[in-house]
Amino acid sequence: MKFNLEMKKILRASKIEIPAKCLNRIIENGFTELVSQDATTYVLGFKNVSVGFSKGSNFFDEIDFEVWHNSIRIDDFCNEENNNENVLFTFVIQMLKIWNNKFNDKILVSVFHINKIEKSYIARFYLKRGDVSWYSDDLEGYSSAFGVVNSNELDKFIEFIGK
């Protein structure tokens, strides 16, 4: 688990709620395993992606492919009546639980950030592959509240939030 100071402040003030109905379709479909000749990748099931990563595609590597397809902007699905911060954290927890129930032998990385100026709440997911990461190690260098939780850290994350 890694959070910049801004995200720690937001997490401490948050609470876990029942996921907003606006995200039910995403949560119900979980993740789909895509096997291609170049790699096995994992994408959110609701997106109906039928072709996996291939070398020479528009993506740098498998992680880039997964981050692109597994990026959810909460405010695209939920209106402002929801507390989108809590919806984001609850969504990340739900998706990590689904992952752990289906693919518990692999680690999923959840990267999430909040930009209060733009009012954007974004969650991204990708399979952990060695020491390669999609984000910078300098979390304080991000202009938005930024956090990372691996699927094998789910219980610690829930405990950190205090719920």
Biotite code that builds the C-alpha atoms (Angstrom):
import biotite.structure as struc

atoms = struc.array([
    struc.Atom([0.000, 0.000, 0.000], chain_id="A", res_id=1, res_name="MET", atom_name="CA", element="C"),
    struc.Atom([1.217, 3.434, -0.877], chain_id="A", res_id=2, res_name="LYS", atom_name="CA", element="C"),
    struc.Atom([-0.543, 6.774, -0.545], chain_id="A", res_id=3, res_name="PHE", atom_name="CA", element="C"),
    struc.Atom([0.566, 10.351, -0.871], chain_id="A", res_id=4, res_name="ASN", atom_name="CA", element="C"),
    struc.Atom([-0.288, 12.713, 1.993], chain_id="A", res_id=5, res_name="LEU", atom_name="CA", element="C"),
    struc.Atom([-3.353, 14.128, 0.252], chain_id="A", res_id=6, res_name="GLU", atom_name="CA", element="C"),
    struc.Atom([-4.819, 10.641, -0.237], chain_id="A", res_id=7, res_name="MET", atom_name="CA", element="C"),
    struc.Atom([-4.105, 9.694, 3.390], chain_id="A", res_id=8, res_name="LYS", atom_name="CA", element="C"),
    struc.Atom([-6.162, 12.692, 4.548], chain_id="A", res_id=9, res_name="LYS", atom_name="CA", element="C"),
    struc.Atom([-9.076, 11.711, 2.313], chain_id="A", res_id=10, res_name="ILE", atom_name="CA", element="C"),
    struc.Atom([-8.914, 8.033, 3.327], chain_id="A", res_id=11, res_name="LEU", atom_name="CA", element="C"),
    struc.Atom([-8.961, 8.865, 7.032], chain_id="A", res_id=12, res_name="ARG", atom_name="CA", element="C"),
    struc.Atom([-12.178, 10.865, 6.553], chain_id="A", res_id=13, res_name="ALA", atom_name="CA", element="C"),
    struc.Atom([-13.891, 8.273, 4.349], chain_id="A", res_id=14, res_name="SER", atom_name="CA", element="C"),
    struc.Atom([-16.230, 5.417, 5.073], chain_id="A", res_id=15, res_name="LYS", atom_name="CA", element="C"),
    struc.Atom([-16.992, 2.213, 3.257], chain_id="A", res_id=16, res_name="ILE", atom_name="CA", element="C"),
    struc.Atom([-20.497, 2.067, 1.892], chain_id="A", res_id=17, res_name="GLU", atom_name="CA", element="C"),
    struc.Atom([-22.609, -0.287, -0.146], chain_id="A", res_id=18, res_name="ILE", atom_name="CA", element="C"),
    struc.Atom([-21.456, 0.324, -3.734], chain_id="A", res_id=19, res_name="PRO", atom_name="CA", element="C"),
    struc.Atom([-23.572, 2.786, -5.648], chain_id="A", res_id=20, res_name="ALA", atom_name="CA", element="C"),
    struc.Atom([-26.034, 1.133, -8.010], chain_id="A", res_id=21, res_name="LYS", atom_name="CA", element="C"),
    struc.Atom([-24.396, 3.059, -10.846], chain_id="A", res_id=22, res_name="CYS", atom_name="CA", element="C"),
    struc.Atom([-21.434, 0.633, -10.662], chain_id="A", res_id=23, res_name="LEU", atom_name="CA", element="C"),
    struc.Atom([-23.395, -2.638, -10.363], chain_id="A", res_id=24, res_name="ASN", atom_name="CA", element="C"),
    struc.Atom([-22.805, -3.693, -13.975], chain_id="A", res_id=25, res_name="ARG", atom_name="CA", element="C"),
    struc.Atom([-19.046, -3.288, -13.606], chain_id="A", res_id=26, res_name="ILE", atom_name="CA", element="C"),
    struc.Atom([-18.897, -5.111, -10.279], chain_id="A", res_id=27, res_name="ILE", atom_name="CA", element="C"),
    struc.Atom([-21.148, -7.979, -11.425], chain_id="A", res_id=28, res_name="GLU", atom_name="CA", element="C"),
    struc.Atom([-18.964, -8.672, -14.476], chain_id="A", res_id=29, res_name="ASN", atom_name="CA", element="C"),
    struc.Atom([-15.657, -8.720, -12.587], chain_id="A", res_id=30, res_name="GLY", atom_name="CA", element="C"),
    struc.Atom([-12.584, -9.489, -14.681], chain_id="A", res_id=31, res_name="PHE", atom_name="CA", element="C"),
    struc.Atom([-12.067, -11.535, -17.833], chain_id="A", res_id=32, res_name="THR", atom_name="CA", element="C"),
    struc.Atom([-8.872, -13.385, -18.707], chain_id="A", res_id=33, res_name="GLU", atom_name="CA", element="C"),
    struc.Atom([-7.692, -12.792, -22.283], chain_id="A", res_id=34, res_name="LEU", atom_name="CA", element="C"),
    struc.Atom([-5.104, -15.157, -23.730], chain_id="A", res_id=35, res_name="VAL", atom_name="CA", element="C"),
    struc.Atom([-3.266, -14.146, -26.894], chain_id="A", res_id=36, res_name="SER", atom_name="CA", element="C"),
    struc.Atom([-0.124, -15.512, -28.518], chain_id="A", res_id=37, res_name="GLN", atom_name="CA", element="C"),
    struc.Atom([1.939, -12.758, -26.848], chain_id="A", res_id=38, res_name="ASP", atom_name="CA", element="C"),
    struc.Atom([0.497, -12.545, -23.337], chain_id="A", res_id=39, res_name="ALA", atom_name="CA", element="C"),
    struc.Atom([-2.282, -13.316, -20.900], chain_id="A", res_id=40, res_name="THR", atom_name="CA", element="C"),
    struc.Atom([-4.018, -10.140, -19.764], chain_id="A", res_id=41, res_name="THR", atom_name="CA", element="C"),
    struc.Atom([-6.969, -9.315, -17.529], chain_id="A", res_id=42, res_name="TYR", atom_name="CA", element="C"),
    struc.Atom([-9.674, -6.779, -18.320], chain_id="A", res_id=43, res_name="VAL", atom_name="CA", element="C"),
    struc.Atom([-12.880, -5.647, -16.682], chain_id="A", res_id=44, res_name="LEU", atom_name="CA", element="C"),
    struc.Atom([-15.578, -7.986, -17.927], chain_id="A", res_id=45, res_name="GLY", atom_name="CA", element="C"),
    struc.Atom([-18.190, -5.347, -18.688], chain_id="A", res_id=46, res_name="PHE", atom_name="CA", element="C"),
    struc.Atom([-16.052, -3.815, -21.447], chain_id="A", res_id=47, res_name="LYS", atom_name="CA", element="C"),
    struc.Atom([-16.395, -6.810, -23.789], chain_id="A", res_id=48, res_name="ASN", atom_name="CA", element="C"),
    struc.Atom([-12.787, -6.604, -24.980], chain_id="A", res_id=49, res_name="VAL", atom_name="CA", element="C"),
    struc.Atom([-12.298, -9.610, -27.238], chain_id="A", res_id=50, res_name="SER", atom_name="CA", element="C"),
    struc.Atom([-8.683, -9.186, -28.347], chain_id="A", res_id=51, res_name="VAL", atom_name="CA", element="C"),
    struc.Atom([-5.745, -9.294, -25.940], chain_id="A", res_id=52, res_name="GLY", atom_name="CA", element="C"),
    struc.Atom([-2.410, -7.541, -25.988], chain_id="A", res_id=53, res_name="PHE", atom_name="CA", element="C"),
    struc.Atom([-0.142, -8.223, -28.954], chain_id="A", res_id=54, res_name="SER", atom_name="CA", element="C"),
    struc.Atom([3.359, -7.040, -29.714], chain_id="A", res_id=55, res_name="LYS", atom_name="CA", element="C"),
    struc.Atom([3.349, -4.195, -32.213], chain_id="A", res_id=56, res_name="GLY", atom_name="CA", element="C"),
    struc.Atom([-0.010, -2.926, -30.965], chain_id="A", res_id=57, res_name="SER", atom_name="CA", element="C"),
    struc.Atom([-0.695, 0.601, -29.759], chain_id="A", res_id=58, res_name="ASN", atom_name="CA", element="C"),
    struc.Atom([0.309, -0.431, -26.250], chain_id="A", res_id=59, res_name="PHE", atom_name="CA", element="C"),
    struc.Atom([3.822, -0.408, -24.789], chain_id="A", res_id=60, res_name="PHE", atom_name="CA", element="C"),
    struc.Atom([3.345, -3.670, -22.868], chain_id="A", res_id=61, res_name="ASP", atom_name="CA", element="C"),
    struc.Atom([0.749, -5.809, -21.095], chain_id="A", res_id=62, res_name="GLU", atom_name="CA", element="C"),
    struc.Atom([0.506, -3.387, -18.171], chain_id="A", res_id=63, res_name="ILE", atom_name="CA", element="C"),
    struc.Atom([-0.176, -0.468, -20.510], chain_id="A", res_id=64, res_name="ASP", atom_name="CA", element="C"),
    struc.Atom([-2.885, -2.553, -22.217], chain_id="A", res_id=65, res_name="PHE", atom_name="CA", element="C"),
    struc.Atom([-4.526, -3.459, -18.898], chain_id="A", res_id=66, res_name="GLU", atom_name="CA", element="C"),
    struc.Atom([-4.365, 0.055, -17.446], chain_id="A", res_id=67, res_name="VAL", atom_name="CA", element="C"),
    struc.Atom([-6.007, 1.419, -20.609], chain_id="A", res_id=68, res_name="TRP", atom_name="CA", element="C"),
    struc.Atom([-8.849, -1.113, -20.538], chain_id="A", res_id=69, res_name="HIS", atom_name="CA", element="C"),
    struc.Atom([-9.197, -1.176, -16.744], chain_id="A", res_id=70, res_name="ASN", atom_name="CA", element="C"),
    struc.Atom([-9.565, 2.532, -16.121], chain_id="A", res_id=71, res_name="SER", atom_name="CA", element="C"),
    struc.Atom([-12.865, 3.612, -14.584], chain_id="A", res_id=72, res_name="ILE", atom_name="CA", element="C"),
    struc.Atom([-13.747, 7.231, -14.036], chain_id="A", res_id=73, res_name="ARG", atom_name="CA", element="C"),
    struc.Atom([-16.372, 6.990, -11.298], chain_id="A", res_id=74, res_name="ILE", atom_name="CA", element="C"),
    struc.Atom([-17.988, 10.294, -12.229], chain_id="A", res_id=75, res_name="ASP", atom_name="CA", element="C"),
    struc.Atom([-18.737, 8.908, -15.719], chain_id="A", res_id=76, res_name="ASP", atom_name="CA", element="C"),
    struc.Atom([-21.035, 6.346, -14.086], chain_id="A", res_id=77, res_name="PHE", atom_name="CA", element="C"),
    struc.Atom([-22.254, 8.062, -10.912], chain_id="A", res_id=78, res_name="CYS", atom_name="CA", element="C"),
    struc.Atom([-23.814, 11.479, -10.520], chain_id="A", res_id=79, res_name="ASN", atom_name="CA", element="C"),
    struc.Atom([-22.714, 14.091, -8.013], chain_id="A", res_id=80, res_name="GLU", atom_name="CA", element="C"),
    struc.Atom([-25.430, 13.069, -5.557], chain_id="A", res_id=81, res_name="GLU", atom_name="CA", element="C"),
    struc.Atom([-23.165, 10.176, -4.564], chain_id="A", res_id=82, res_name="ASN", atom_name="CA", element="C"),
    struc.Atom([-20.150, 10.768, -2.365], chain_id="A", res_id=83, res_name="ASN", atom_name="CA", element="C"),
    struc.Atom([-17.769, 9.797, -5.140], chain_id="A", res_id=84, res_name="ASN", atom_name="CA", element="C"),
    struc.Atom([-14.771, 9.526, -2.804], chain_id="A", res_id=85, res_name="GLU", atom_name="CA", element="C"),
    struc.Atom([-16.498, 6.814, -0.787], chain_id="A", res_id=86, res_name="ASN", atom_name="CA", element="C"),
    struc.Atom([-17.847, 5.234, -3.972], chain_id="A", res_id=87, res_name="VAL", atom_name="CA", element="C"),
    struc.Atom([-14.282, 5.073, -5.355], chain_id="A", res_id=88, res_name="LEU", atom_name="CA", element="C"),
    struc.Atom([-12.848, 3.388, -2.257], chain_id="A", res_id=89, res_name="PHE", atom_name="CA", element="C"),
    struc.Atom([-15.767, 0.969, -1.979], chain_id="A", res_id=90, res_name="THR", atom_name="CA", element="C"),
    struc.Atom([-15.434, 0.132, -5.668], chain_id="A", res_id=91, res_name="PHE", atom_name="CA", element="C"),
    struc.Atom([-11.706, -0.602, -5.313], chain_id="A", res_id=92, res_name="VAL", atom_name="CA", element="C"),
    struc.Atom([-12.412, -2.876, -2.336], chain_id="A", res_id=93, res_name="ILE", atom_name="CA", element="C"),
    struc.Atom([-15.210, -4.717, -4.191], chain_id="A", res_id=94, res_name="GLN", atom_name="CA", element="C"),
    struc.Atom([-13.075, -5.265, -7.280], chain_id="A", res_id=95, res_name="MET", atom_name="CA", element="C"),
    struc.Atom([-10.110, -6.509, -5.235], chain_id="A", res_id=96, res_name="LEU", atom_name="CA", element="C"),
    struc.Atom([-12.433, -8.945, -3.416], chain_id="A", res_id=97, res_name="LYS", atom_name="CA", element="C"),
    struc.Atom([-13.739, -10.240, -6.738], chain_id="A", res_id=98, res_name="ILE", atom_name="CA", element="C"),
    struc.Atom([-10.170, -10.618, -7.987], chain_id="A", res_id=99, res_name="TRP", atom_name="CA", element="C"),
    struc.Atom([-9.069, -12.479, -4.863], chain_id="A", res_id=100, res_name="ASN", atom_name="CA", element="C"),
    struc.Atom([-12.007, -14.891, -5.178], chain_id="A", res_id=101, res_name="ASN", atom_name="CA", element="C"),
    struc.Atom([-11.246, -15.711, -8.810], chain_id="A", res_id=102, res_name="LYS", atom_name="CA", element="C"),
    struc.Atom([-7.493, -15.201, -9.355], chain_id="A", res_id=103, res_name="PHE", atom_name="CA", element="C"),
    struc.Atom([-6.011, -15.356, -5.838], chain_id="A", res_id=104, res_name="ASN", atom_name="CA", element="C"),
    struc.Atom([-2.741, -16.833, -7.119], chain_id="A", res_id=105, res_name="ASP", atom_name="CA", element="C"),
    struc.Atom([-1.971, -13.555, -8.955], chain_id="A", res_id=106, res_name="LYS", atom_name="CA", element="C"),
    struc.Atom([-1.630, -10.041, -7.556], chain_id="A", res_id=107, res_name="ILE", atom_name="CA", element="C"),
    struc.Atom([-3.777, -7.250, -8.978], chain_id="A", res_id=108, res_name="LEU", atom_name="CA", element="C"),
    struc.Atom([-2.577, -3.668, -8.543], chain_id="A", res_id=109, res_name="VAL", atom_name="CA", element="C"),
    struc.Atom([-5.193, -0.980, -7.981], chain_id="A", res_id=110, res_name="SER", atom_name="CA", element="C"),
    struc.Atom([-4.102, 2.594, -8.647], chain_id="A", res_id=111, res_name="VAL", atom_name="CA", element="C"),
    struc.Atom([-6.607, 5.279, -7.737], chain_id="A", res_id=112, res_name="PHE", atom_name="CA", element="C"),
    struc.Atom([-6.565, 9.036, -7.672], chain_id="A", res_id=113, res_name="HIS", atom_name="CA", element="C"),
    struc.Atom([-8.802, 11.964, -6.936], chain_id="A", res_id=114, res_name="ILE", atom_name="CA", element="C"),
    struc.Atom([-8.543, 15.365, -8.548], chain_id="A", res_id=115, res_name="ASN", atom_name="CA", element="C"),
    struc.Atom([-10.818, 17.691, -6.590], chain_id="A", res_id=116, res_name="LYS", atom_name="CA", element="C"),
    struc.Atom([-10.388, 20.589, -9.035], chain_id="A", res_id=117, res_name="ILE", atom_name="CA", element="C"),
    struc.Atom([-11.568, 18.498, -11.999], chain_id="A", res_id=118, res_name="GLU", atom_name="CA", element="C"),
    struc.Atom([-13.902, 16.470, -9.747], chain_id="A", res_id=119, res_name="LYS", atom_name="CA", element="C"),
    struc.Atom([-12.527, 13.224, -11.154], chain_id="A", res_id=120, res_name="SER", atom_name="CA", element="C"),
    struc.Atom([-12.354, 9.939, -9.265], chain_id="A", res_id=121, res_name="TYR", atom_name="CA", element="C"),
    struc.Atom([-10.407, 7.291, -11.162], chain_id="A", res_id=122, res_name="ILE", atom_name="CA", element="C"),
    struc.Atom([-9.546, 3.643, -10.470], chain_id="A", res_id=123, res_name="ALA", atom_name="CA", element="C"),
    struc.Atom([-7.150, 1.640, -12.634], chain_id="A", res_id=124, res_name="ARG", atom_name="CA", element="C"),
    struc.Atom([-6.182, -2.018, -12.376], chain_id="A", res_id=125, res_name="PHE", atom_name="CA", element="C"),
    struc.Atom([-3.372, -4.158, -13.759], chain_id="A", res_id=126, res_name="TYR", atom_name="CA", element="C"),
    struc.Atom([-1.685, -7.475, -13.038], chain_id="A", res_id=127, res_name="LEU", atom_name="CA", element="C"),
    struc.Atom([1.540, -7.198, -11.035], chain_id="A", res_id=128, res_name="LYS", atom_name="CA", element="C"),
    struc.Atom([4.415, -8.439, -13.185], chain_id="A", res_id=129, res_name="ARG", atom_name="CA", element="C"),
    struc.Atom([7.752, -8.539, -11.364], chain_id="A", res_id=130, res_name="GLY", atom_name="CA", element="C"),
    struc.Atom([8.974, -5.141, -10.207], chain_id="A", res_id=131, res_name="ASP", atom_name="CA", element="C"),
    struc.Atom([7.398, -3.242, -13.113], chain_id="A", res_id=132, res_name="VAL", atom_name="CA", element="C"),
    struc.Atom([4.901, -0.553, -12.117], chain_id="A", res_id=133, res_name="SER", atom_name="CA", element="C"),
    struc.Atom([2.722, 1.824, -14.089], chain_id="A", res_id=134, res_name="TRP", atom_name="CA", element="C"),
    struc.Atom([3.051, 4.725, -11.647], chain_id="A", res_id=135, res_name="TYR", atom_name="CA", element="C"),
    struc.Atom([5.990, 6.791, -10.390], chain_id="A", res_id=136, res_name="SER", atom_name="CA", element="C"),
    struc.Atom([7.550, 5.875, -7.035], chain_id="A", res_id=137, res_name="ASP", atom_name="CA", element="C"),
    struc.Atom([7.385, 9.574, -6.099], chain_id="A", res_id=138, res_name="ASP", atom_name="CA", element="C"),
    struc.Atom([3.731, 9.678, -5.044], chain_id="A", res_id=139, res_name="LEU", atom_name="CA", element="C"),
    struc.Atom([4.115, 13.172, -3.599], chain_id="A", res_id=140, res_name="GLU", atom_name="CA", element="C"),
    struc.Atom([4.987, 14.329, -7.119], chain_id="A", res_id=141, res_name="GLY", atom_name="CA", element="C"),
    struc.Atom([1.401, 13.781, -8.251], chain_id="A", res_id=142, res_name="TYR", atom_name="CA", element="C"),
    struc.Atom([-0.826, 16.852, -8.238], chain_id="A", res_id=143, res_name="SER", atom_name="CA", element="C"),
    struc.Atom([-3.842, 14.799, -7.152], chain_id="A", res_id=144, res_name="SER", atom_name="CA", element="C"),
    struc.Atom([-4.546, 12.526, -4.204], chain_id="A", res_id=145, res_name="ALA", atom_name="CA", element="C"),
    struc.Atom([-2.938, 9.238, -5.229], chain_id="A", res_id=146, res_name="PHE", atom_name="CA", element="C"),
    struc.Atom([-2.986, 5.700, -3.836], chain_id="A", res_id=147, res_name="GLY", atom_name="CA", element="C"),
    struc.Atom([-1.922, 2.165, -4.700], chain_id="A", res_id=148, res_name="VAL", atom_name="CA", element="C"),
    struc.Atom([-3.216, -1.063, -3.135], chain_id="A", res_id=149, res_name="VAL", atom_name="CA", element="C"),
    struc.Atom([-2.314, -4.592, -4.217], chain_id="A", res_id=150, res_name="ASN", atom_name="CA", element="C"),
    struc.Atom([-4.933, -7.330, -3.985], chain_id="A", res_id=151, res_name="SER", atom_name="CA", element="C"),
    struc.Atom([-2.888, -9.162, -1.348], chain_id="A", res_id=152, res_name="ASN", atom_name="CA", element="C"),
    struc.Atom([-3.079, -6.013, 0.829], chain_id="A", res_id=153, res_name="GLU", atom_name="CA", element="C"),
    struc.Atom([-6.869, -5.777, 0.827], chain_id="A", res_id=154, res_name="LEU", atom_name="CA", element="C"),
    struc.Atom([-7.326, -6.559, 4.530], chain_id="A", res_id=155, res_name="ASP", atom_name="CA", element="C"),
    struc.Atom([-4.650, -4.007, 5.475], chain_id="A", res_id=156, res_name="LYS", atom_name="CA", element="C"),
    struc.Atom([-6.362, -1.403, 3.289], chain_id="A", res_id=157, res_name="PHE", atom_name="CA", element="C"),
    struc.Atom([-9.725, -1.986, 4.938], chain_id="A", res_id=158, res_name="ILE", atom_name="CA", element="C"),
    struc.Atom([-8.066, -1.804, 8.348], chain_id="A", res_id=159, res_name="GLU", atom_name="CA", element="C"),
    struc.Atom([-6.220, 1.403, 7.367], chain_id="A", res_id=160, res_name="PHE", atom_name="CA", element="C"),
    struc.Atom([-9.485, 3.113, 6.530], chain_id="A", res_id=161, res_name="ILE", atom_name="CA", element="C"),
    struc.Atom([-10.784, 1.857, 9.849], chain_id="A", res_id=162, res_name="GLY", atom_name="CA", element="C"),
    struc.Atom([-13.853, 0.080, 8.623], chain_id="A", res_id=163, res_name="LYS", atom_name="CA", element="C"),
])
